[in-house]
Amino acid sequence: MSETLNALMATIRDRQAHPREGSYTCQLLAAGLPEILKKVGEEATEVVVAGALESDERFIYECADLLYHLLVALAARGLGWQEVEAELRRRFR
């Protein structure tokens, strides 16, 4: 996992353990998994649209949003990026 993804996941886990008022991550986690997954779906749609119709910068922006929301969903399920990496390694041996 990259240093940036590690730091982001650590922040998400910290917000999960120590909620902070006004934190978007805390709002997502408090809303629960169904709402988090709804955001993942919205962000995935935005990635598709940006990839087809918008600039590279916008596409990258939307990819970052999707990845963030996926990390929040993983944390909400008690999982982490390491499980995704393990699955990728399993597939590409």
C-alpha positions in Angstrom: 0.0 0.0 0.0 1.3 3.5 -0.8 2.2 5.9 2.0 -0.7 8.1 1.0 -3.2 5.2 1.2 -1.8 4.1 4.5 -2.2 7.6 5.9 -5.7 7.9 4.6 -6.7 4.6 6.0 -5.1 5.5 9.3 -7.2 8.7 9.4 -10.4 6.8 8.6 -9.6 4.3 11.4 -8.9 7.2 13.8 -12.2 8.9 12.9 -13.9 5.6 13.5 -12.3 5.2 16.9 -12.5 8.9 17.9 -15.3 10.6 16.1 -14.9 14.3 15.6 -17.7 16.8 15.1 -17.9 18.2 11.6 -15.8 15.4 10.1 -17.2 14.1 6.8 -15.7 10.7 7.4 -17.5 10.5 10.8 -20.7 11.6 9.2 -20.4 8.7 6.6 -19.5 6.2 9.3 -22.4 7.3 11.5 -24.8 7.0 8.6 -24.0 3.3 8.2 -22.9 0.9 5.5 -26.0 1.3 3.3 -25.4 5.0 3.0 -21.7 4.6 2.5 -22.3 2.1 -0.3 -24.8 4.5 -1.8 -22.0 7.1 -2.0 -19.7 4.5 -3.5 -22.2 3.9 -6.2 -22.6 7.6 -6.9 -18.8 8.1 -7.0 -18.5 5.1 -9.4 -21.0 6.7 -11.7 -19.1 10.0 -11.6 -15.9 8.1 -12.5 -17.6 6.5 -15.5 -18.9 9.9 -16.7 -15.6 11.7 -16.2 -13.7 8.9 -17.9 -15.9 9.1 -20.9 -16.6 12.8 -21.2 -14.3 15.0 -19.1 -10.7 16.0 -18.7 -8.0 13.8 -17.3 -7.9 16.1 -14.2 -11.6 15.5 -13.6 -11.3 11.8 -14.1 -8.4 11.6 -11.6 -10.4 13.7 -9.1 -13.4 11.4 -9.3 -11.1 8.3 -9.0 -9.7 9.7 -5.8 -13.3 10.3 -4.5 -14.2 6.7 -5.3 -11.1 5.3 -3.7 -11.8 7.3 -0.5 -15.4 6.1 -0.3 -14.2 2.5 -0.9 -11.8 2.8 2.0 -14.5 4.1 4.2 -16.7 1.2 3.2 -14.0 -1.3 4.0 -13.4 0.3 7.4 -17.2 0.2 8.1 -17.0 -3.6 7.5 -13.9 -4.0 9.7 -11.7 -4.6 6.7 -8.7 -2.8 5.2 -6.9 -2.2 1.9 -4.6 -5.1 2.8 -7.5 -7.6 2.1 -8.0 -6.1 -1.4 -4.3 -6.3 -2.0 -4.2 -9.9 -0.9 -7.1 -10.7 -3.3 -5.2 -9.0 -6.2 -2.1 -11.0 -5.4 -4.2 -14.2 -5.3 -5.6 -13.4 -8.8 -2.3 -12.4 -10.4 0.1 -15.1 -9.3 
